[in-house]
């Protein structure tokens, strides 16, 4: 394919504009389309009215759901969705030059389809977490049994949860599937890329790093007074933001945040406002001298930008993570983040350069970081400027789309 030849890409994703992976997938889809590339999506659950997005399975959708429930009951994660095996004959698949896969563990697609698809077209698998290299879990925390075949799993309830330990068998199934597949792996964090290189399952494939990108015209700083008025948040004191898809999800660290805030309350007389955004935010309860303003998650990027801009600090005490969209979005809006030094977080939250990275699972250090940045207006302002500069240099949507287009064309030009 010549550099100027038309290019067609098909994305497979759980969602088209919901959840971290789905939002990243949809942003890439629209940015590729803006570059003149024909981009389409087949998804498990459609959220938008985009005509270039369709639900995977069509007439098989209900049968897929039934088979999915049966597979879940027998702890054979995602191994059988009938529609997955008809994908190679689907018109959008046949029309595509490249197939880009996002999450395969969203209850809509069987990873057993990777082999047949990769024999038909080049397949790029953009990983969102560790699931592709473990026996079942999205994040393994301290466990490294994924390096030796899993089994004896200490985290059966970690998403996606199992009723009984079939992790060794599921790991071997992935091994067989990958041996029959030709894949190119992309990770949005260097941390996840390094794990993929250590993985006995994935280290056979080329592995590339392409970070998520943002529309920096949408995610940009706005005056805090204006943002707070838009949200209906009235506060004379500092505002802390805690935001993620589901604020009740244990992995995102709500309990440690509450512990850190209790420590702060013992030291500060000034009232703090906690802005909580995400599913379950309206049910958030916090003891102590805090105002709590909850807003359920929105996929409206302009509203999200207002939420980030309204805050003085974004606090995400995540226990395990890749490189969350929320951190990049907050930084694009000039709001520094305080988070734990886990996963890919330190790649963007650079300690005392663009935020504060606390020691993992340490509520006292989390409180120390919040206190330091709240009490030093000059430091917080300087970090906010550097946040925005880093996003503009390394995490724009245009740069991400360019990198993916370059990867696609290189694949298609290789015999």
N, C-alpha and C positions, 0 to 999 in steps of 0.2 A: 504494500500500500504506500503510495507517495505521500509526502508530508501534507499536501493540500487535499488529499482524497477525503470524501465525506466519511464520517465515522458514526457508527450506531452502537450504543451501549444499553444493555438491559440490566437493571438492578433487581435483586431479590432481597426483600426485607420484610421483617415482621410488620412494621408500620410504615406509613409514608410521612407522617409528621408528628409522631408522639414517641415518648421515651428517648433516652439519650442516643441510642443507635439509630432509631427511626428518624429523628430530627436531623442527625448527621447525614443519613442517606438521602433524605429529601433535599437538604441544602446542596449536596453535591449534584444531585439530579438536576435541580434548577440552574445551578451555575454552569454545568456542562451544556445545558440547553442554551444558555445565554452566549456561550462560545460558538454556537452554530452546530453543535453535536446533537444528533438525534438521541435523546435519552428517554427511556421508558422504565417503568417500575411494575413488577408483580409483587404484591404484598399479601400478607395474611389478613390484615385488617385495614381497610381504607378509611382515612380521615378527611381527605381533601376532595374537592370537586375536579381535580386535575384530570383531563381526558387522557393524559399519558400515564395514568396509574390505573391498574386493574387488580381485582382480587384474584389471587392464585387459586386454581382449582375449578372455578366456574361451577358447572353442574355437580362436581365432586365435593363441593364445599361441606355439605352436611355429612357426607360419608367420611371425609377427612376428620371432622370433629369427633365422630363416633369412634373411628380407629384410634385417634389420638387419646381418647379417654381409656380405651382398652390397653393401649401401650403403656400409658401412665400407671395403670393399676398393676401391671406386671413388671414395672420398673425397667422397661426397655426403652429408654428415652428416645423419642422422635424417630424410631426406626421404620415406621410404616404409615405413610400418608399416600393413599392411592394416586392422587393427582401428581405427586412428585415424579412418578415413573412415566407420565405422559408428557412431561416438560420438553424432552428433546424434539417432540413433534409439534410443539406449540408454535404458532406463526411468529410471535414476538421473539422467541428464542431463535428461530431460523433466520429472522431478519437481522439479528444482532451480529456485530463483529466481535464484541467482547461481552462476557457475562460477569457482572460484579455481584458477589454474594456478601451480604451483611450477616446478621444473626441467623444461624440455622437452628437455634434452640428457643424459638418463640412459639412453638406449637402450630406450625403451618407448613413445614417443609422437612423432608427427610434428608439427612446428610448422605444417605445412600445414593442420592441423585448426583452427587458431585462427580463420580467417575464417568457415568454416561454423558453428562454435560461437558466435562473437560475433554472428552474424546471428540466432541462436536465443535466446540469453540474454546478459545482461551478463557480460563476462569480465574478471576482475581478474587481472593477471599480476604475481605477487610475485617479483621478481628476486633471485637468490642471488649473482650475480656478473656479469661483463661479457658473457657469451656472447650475450645477445640483441642486443647492439649491435656485435658484431665479426663478422669473416668466419669465425672458428672458435674462438677461444681464450676461456677463462674469465677470464684476466687478461692484459692486453697489456703490463704492465710499462712500459718507457719508450716503447713504440711507440704513436703516435697515428694510424696509418693507417686506423683504424676511422672517422675523421672524413671520409675522402675516398674510401672504397670498398674499402679493404684491397688485397690483392695484394702481392707481394714480402714475404711474411710472414717476420719474423726469428725467430718462435717456433713453428715447425710442430709441435714435439714437446710444446708446452704442451697440457695437457688441455683438451678432447678432441683427441688428436693426429691429424695428417694424414700420409700417406705422401708426397704431393706438394702443391704449392701451388695449391689450388682456391679460395683465400680470396676473391678478387674475385668469382668466380661465385657462391659461397655468400652473400656480402654482397648481391649483386643479387637472389638468390632471396628473402632475408629482406625486401628492399625491396618486392618484389612481394606477398609474403604480407601484410605490414603494411598496404599500401595497400588491401587487400581486407578488412581487419579493423577492428573497433571495440574498442579495448582501454583499460583503465585500468591504469596502471603503479603498483606499490607497491615502494618500496625500503626495506630495514631500516636503511640508513645514509644520512646526508645526502650523503656523498661519492658514493655510487652514483647517488643522485638527480640530482646535478649533472652527472655523466657522461651520464645519460639525456637531460637537457635539451640537452646539447651534441651529442647523436647525431642525424645526419641521418635515421636510421631511426626513432627513438623519440620525437623531439621533437614529433611531431604529436599525441601522446596526452596526456591529463591524467596528471600524475605526483604521487604522494603519498608522504610519509615516514611509515612506521609501524615503529618498531623492534621487534625480537623481545622477547618477554616470558618471564619465568621464574616458576615456582611457588616463591615465596619461603618457603613453609612447608617445602618439600623442600630447596631450596638455601638453607641458613642456616648460620651458624657453629656448629661443635661443638668441644668441648675438644680441643686437639691431641693430648693424651696418649691420649684415648679413640679418636680417629680413627686414630692410628698403631698402637694395639693391634689395632684392627679389621683393618687392612691387613697386620699382621705386620711393620711397619717399626720396627726398633730403632736409634735414632740419638741420640747425645748432642749432636751438632752441628746446624747448620741444615740444612733440607731444601728443595731447589729442585724444582719440578715442571715437567716438560715434557710436555704432553698435546695430542693432536690425533687425528683419525680414523686417520691413518697417519703414524707418526713418521718413516718413511723417505721421505715425500714431500718432494722437494727444495724446493718452495715454502714449506714450513713452517720452513725454516732450521736444520735439525739441524747442518749443517757449521759455521755461524756460532756456534751455541751451543757446540759442542765447542771452537772456537777461543777463545771468551770464557772458558770454564771453564779452559782451559789457562793463560790469563793470570791468572785468579784463583788457581790453584794455585801460581803463582810467588810470590804475595804473602801467602797465608794459611797459617798453620800449623794452624788448626782444620780438622778433617775435615768435608767436605761430603758430603751424601747427595743423589743425583739420583734422584728418583722419576719414572719414565718410564711414561706411560699412553697406550695406543693400539695399533693393529695394528702388529706388528713390535717392540713394546717388549721382549719376551723375548729378542730377538736384538741388543739394543743393546750396543755395546761402547764403552768409554771408557777411554783411557789416563790415568794420573795417580792421585793420592791421593783417589779418590772411591769411595764405596759407590754402587752402582747397583741400584735395586730396580725391576724391570719388571713391569708388569701390563697384560695385553691389554685393549683397550677394552671397556667395558661400557655398555649402554644403561639400566642400573638407576640412576635418578637419585639414590637414597639412597646407593648406593655411590660415585657420582661426587661427591656432596657430601662424603663422607668423604675422598676423595682430595684434593679442594681444601683441605679443612680441615686435613689432615695437614701441608700444606706451609707454609713461612714465606713463600715467594714463588712465584708462577706466572710462568714465563719462556716467552714465545712469540715467537721471533725471525722471525716471518713476513715473507716478502719481498714479498708482495702479498696483500691480503685485503679482504673486505667489512667485517663486524664480527663476528668469530668468536664462536660460542656459548660456547666455553671461557673467553674473557675475561669475559663477563658472569656465567657460572656461578661462576668463581673469586671475582669481586668480591662476588657475593651471599653467598659463604661467608666474607667478610671477609679474603680473601687478596689483597693487591695484586699487580698484574701489571707485569712489565717486558717491553716489546715495542718494536718499531720504529714510527716515526711514518709508517705507510703506510695507504692506503685509509681505512676508517672507524674504525680502531683509536683515534686520538686523541679521537674523540667520547666514548668511555667511559674510556680510560686517559688521564686529564688530568694533564699533567706535574706531578709533585710535589703533586698534589691527591688522585688516586686511584691513582697508580702512577708509573712512569718510562717516558717515550717516548724511545728512543734514536734517533740519526740512522740512517736506513736503510742496511743493509748494513755497518754499522760495528761490528765485534766488540769493539773497544776501548771504545766508548761503551756497548755492551751490558754489558760487564764492569764498567764504571764505575757503571752504574745498579744492578746486582746488589750490588756492593760497598757502595755508599752505603746501600741499604736494609737490608742484612744487618748493617752496623756501627752503625746508628742505630735502636735498639729503639723509642724514643719516636716517631720519624718513621714507622716501619713500622706501629706500632700505630695511630697517628692516621690514616694512609692507609687502613688496613683498616676503621676505623669509617666513614670517608667513602665508601669503596667500597660498603659495605652501604647507607648512606643514599641514595646515587645510584641504586642498583638499586631501592630501595623507592619512590623518587620518579618514576623515568622508565621502568623496564624490568620492570614486573610483568606477569604473564600476564593479570590482570584488566584492566589498562589496555590491553594489546594487543587483547584480545578486544572491549573496548568500542569502540576506534577502528575495528576492522574492521566491527563491526556497524553503526556509524554510517555508514561508507562504503557498505556494502551498501544500507542503507535510503535513503540519499541517491540512489544510482543508480536504485533502483526507484521513487522518487518523482519522478524527472525524466522529463518526457514524451519 
